[in-house]
């Protein structure tokens, strides 16, 4: 019984001590945890309209090509409607050679007259991403290994 009383008193004493010295919790970014996050500023895409910008060099083997043009104003990509394919299903558009969708993205056997994108590959911007002019959040010392 004496032990139970001692433990109870010790517990009450430690809770009272902790209660009186409670600190406010802050996040790593320096603001109070309960502060509402601010939306990041909207950045502009690099490049200009499609066909008006050089291809972006890849930095590692097997890297999906980056999108070197703006995508503002493009319709959302769906399995039924894909604005990317308006151009990239062909080898050239308006006399200009452009990167064509790879055979790995198409249904086999491939119909040369009407190629069809495989069901797992229609969402282009899952791998192929446009670039924006943004300051890196952290220092980046990555050195690419792609052959030039």
N, C-alpha and C positions, 0 to 999 in steps of 0.2 A: 504494500500500500504506500509506504514511504517513497518507493521508487517511482510509482505512478504520479504522485504529487510532485516530485522533483522534475520528472520529465514534462509534466504539464506546465509547471512554472517556467522551465527553460524554454519551452516552445512559445509560450505567451511573451516572454521577454524578447526572444529573437524576432518574433513577428512585430512587436511594438518598435523595436530598434529599426528594422527594415522599413516599416511603414513611415517612420519619421524621416528617413533619408532617401526617399524615392526620388529618382532623377527623371527628367524628361528624355524620351528616346528620340534621337534624330537619325536621319538616313545618311547614307554615304555621300549623297550629293549635297549635304549641308542644310537641308530644310527640315522642318518638323515633319514627322511621318504623316500626320493628318492633313498636311497642306495639299491642296488640289494641284495635280500636275499641270504644267503649262504645255500646250500643244507646241511641237517644234515648228519653226518657221518653214514655210513651203519653199523648196529649192527648185530652180529651173533645170530642166533636162539639158544636157550638153548636146551639141550638134544642131542640125537644122532639119528641114524637111527630109524625108527619105530620099536617098540618092545624092544628097548634097554634102556628104561627110565621108572621110576616109575610114576604112575598117580599123577597129581597135585591136592592137597586137595582143595575142594571148600570152599569159604569164606562166602557165604550167600545162603539161601534157594532159590531154583529154578535157580541157576546159571548154565549156560551151561558148560559142562566139557571143560577145557582148553586143548589145544593140547600139549602133553609133548615131542614131537619129532620135529626134523627139518622138514621143508616143502620145503627146497631148492630143485630145480630140479623136483618138482611135476608139472604136466601139469596144465594149468589153468582149473578151474572148469567151466563146461558148463552143460546145461540141458541134453546134449547127452553124455558127457564124464566126469565122476567124479572119479578121482583117489582115493579119500577117501573111496568110496564104494568097491573098489577092496578088501579091508580088512574088513571094518566096517559093511558090510552087513551080515557077518558071525559071529558066536559066538566065533570061534577060527580059527587061521591061523597058519599053520605049527605046530600044537600041542600046541600053546600058546593061552590062553584065552585073549581076547581083548574086549574093550567096543563095544557093538553092537548098531547099529542105533536103536533108540526107535520107538515103534509102532506109536507114535504120528506123526512121520515124514513120515509114509507110507500111501499109498492109501488103503482105506477100501473098500470092504473086502480084507483082506490080503491073497495073494497066498503064501503059505509056500515054494513052490518050486522056485518061482521067484518073490520076493517082489519088489514092485515098489515105488520109492520115490515120494511123493506128489509134485505137481508143485510149491508149495510155500516153499518147504524145501530143494531144491537141492543145494542151494548156502551155503555149510557148513560153510565157513569162515565169514559169516555174523554174526554168534553168537559164533562159536568155533574158538578161536584165539591161534596162537602159541605165545610163550613167548620169549622175548629177554632180554639180560643182559644190562639194561640201568638204569642210575641214574635217580631217579624221578625228574621231572621238578619243583615240589613244595613239601613241606613237606606233608607227608601222615600219618594221625593218625587213619585211618580206622581200626576198630576192627571187624573181621568177626563174624558172628553169626551162622554159619553152625554147625550142630552137628557132633562131631568127632567120 
